[in-house]
Amino acid sequence: MLACRAALAAALAAAVSCGCASMEPDAPVDPSTERQILDRIEKMGTLRGVELEENIRMLGEFLGGISVPYMVDALRSHGNPKVRGGVASSLGVSQDGRAVQALADAAAGDSDTGVRLTAAYSLLLFRDARGFPILFEALRSDDPMRRRVGIDRLRELTGLDHGYEPQAAPPRREEAVARWEAWFKEVGPTGASASIRGPRRSATRQ
């Protein structure tokens, strides 16, 4: 792992020294750095656990400024939903404003439910309230694990739960979802955005 970090550090340093680490989407990227980025994107489909989390952080944090356009492309067009979900997570970590519209599009329209929910969560890390209704979908899921993930993420983001318990009987769950939706309607997108706690990284890019 340390050797891999060192290799990536060297590649990034080379990109920066030649002026290739520009935030402009069309800026040229050093070929070796590009290969590593594309390889890491593909590995989203096979990595698990700690290795997957490390890959998400490397793309989103360490290589964020360079990797974001590649990840946006993958989120929009890659055929593997595991890859799309992985890059959606990395884009949330990146806190790069270029990711927002792609995340919103994926949250609203990706063919895979898991990708939609991941994109919605990452969108909320940008304090973009369009992610809330998508996470409310998870609270209505027939899958108890998906319901658990949905409420855990909402609690993490807002500190609220509105009495929702993922193992409760369906009528009680629906009452709690209705309270979430009533809250969202009452505070509006601006108030909902203001309720979101800070992203996982303090630094932001626009």
Secondary structure as the mmCIF struct_conf table of DSSP 4:
data_model
#
loop_
_struct_conf.conf_type_id
_struct_conf.id
_struct_conf.beg_label_comp_id
_struct_conf.beg_label_asym_id
_struct_conf.beg_label_seq_id
_struct_conf.end_label_comp_id
_struct_conf.end_label_asym_id
_struct_conf.end_label_seq_id
HELX_RH_AL_P HELX_RH_AL_P1 LEU A 2 SER A 17
TURN_TY1_P TURN_TY1_P1 CYS A 18 GLY A 19
BEND BEND1 MET A 23 GLU A 24
TURN_TY1_P TURN_TY1_P2 PRO A 25 ASP A 26
HELX_RH_AL_P HELX_RH_AL_P2 PRO A 31 LYS A 43
TURN_TY1_P TURN_TY1_P3 MET A 44 THR A 46
HELX_RH_AL_P HELX_RH_AL_P3 GLY A 49 ARG A 57
HELX_RH_PI_P HELX_RH_PI_P1 MET A 58 PHE A 62
BEND BEND2 LEU A 63 LEU A 63
HELX_RH_AL_P HELX_RH_AL_P4 GLY A 64 SER A 77
BEND BEND3 GLY A 79 GLY A 79
HELX_RH_AL_P HELX_RH_AL_P5 PRO A 81 SER A 94
TURN_TY1_P TURN_TY1_P4 GLN A 95 GLN A 95
STRN STRN1 ASP A 96 ASP A 96
HELX_RH_3T_P HELX_RH_3T_P1 GLY A 97 ALA A 99
HELX_RH_AL_P HELX_RH_AL_P6 VAL A 100 GLY A 109
BEND BEND4 SER A 111 ASP A 112
HELX_RH_AL_P HELX_RH_AL_P7 THR A 113 LEU A 125
TURN_TY1_P TURN_TY1_P5 PHE A 126 ARG A 127
HELX_RH_3T_P HELX_RH_3T_P2 ALA A 129 GLY A 131
HELX_RH_AL_P HELX_RH_AL_P8 PHE A 132 LEU A 139
TURN_TY1_P TURN_TY1_P6 ARG A 140 ARG A 140
BEND BEND5 ASP A 142 ASP A 142
HELX_RH_AL_P HELX_RH_AL_P9 PRO A 144 THR A 158
BEND BEND6 GLY A 159 GLY A 159
TURN_TY1_P TURN_TY1_P7 HIS A 162 GLY A 163
TURN_TY1_P TURN_TY1_P8 PRO A 166 GLN A 167
BEND BEND7 ALA A 168 ALA A 168
HELX_RH_AL_P HELX_RH_AL_P10 PRO A 170 SER A 195
HELX_LH_PP_P HELX_LH_PP_P1 ILE A 196 PRO A 199
BEND BEND8 ARG A 200 ARG A 200
BEND BEND9 SER A 202 SER A 202
STRN STRN2 ARG A 205 ARG A 205
#
